[in-house]
Amino acid sequence: MNLVDSCGWLEYFADSPLADSVILATARAHGALVRTQDAHFKGLENVRYIEKTNHSV
């Protein structure tokens, strides 16, 4: 599957915004892992979702 098809699939089936789809599809194409605190990525393959914490500075 090419990058454009992968983005479209993610946007439609994973209910992912286009920008998130481009990030994940690009990472997958290069065998990379996405590390994020963005809840749109939670539970997706090739993603390490990190819960946000409420640390005050």
C-alpha positions in Angstrom: 0.0 0.0 0.0 1.4 3.4 -0.9 1.6 6.4 1.5 -1.5 8.1 0.0 -3.7 4.9 0.3 -2.4 4.3 3.8 -3.3 7.9 4.9 -6.8 7.5 3.4 -7.3 4.1 5.1 -6.2 5.5 8.5 -8.3 8.6 8.1 -11.4 6.6 7.2 -11.2 3.4 9.3 -9.2 4.7 12.3 -11.2 7.9 12.4 -7.9 9.7 12.5 -7.4 13.4 11.3 -5.5 13.7 8.1 -2.4 15.2 9.7 -2.2 12.3 12.2 -2.8 9.8 9.3 0.2 11.3 7.4 2.4 11.1 10.5 1.5 7.4 11.2 1.6 6.3 7.6 5.0 7.9 7.1 6.4 6.2 10.3 5.0 2.9 9.1 6.6 3.3 5.7 10.0 3.8 7.3 9.5 1.1 10.1 9.5 3.8 12.8 7.6 4.0 16.0 5.4 7.1 16.8 5.7 8.2 20.4 2.9 10.6 21.4 0.6 12.0 23.9 -2.1 12.6 21.3 -5.2 10.5 22.1 -5.9 10.0 18.4 -3.0 7.5 18.2 -4.0 5.5 21.3 -4.3 1.8 20.5 -2.9 2.0 17.0 -0.1 -0.3 15.8 3.4 1.2 15.6 2.4 3.7 18.3 3.6 4.2 21.9 1.0 6.3 23.6 2.1 8.1 26.7 -0.6 9.3 29.1 -0.4 13.0 29.9 0.3 13.8 33.5 -0.9 16.9 35.5 2.4 18.0 36.9 2.4 21.6 37.9 5.6 23.5 37.4 
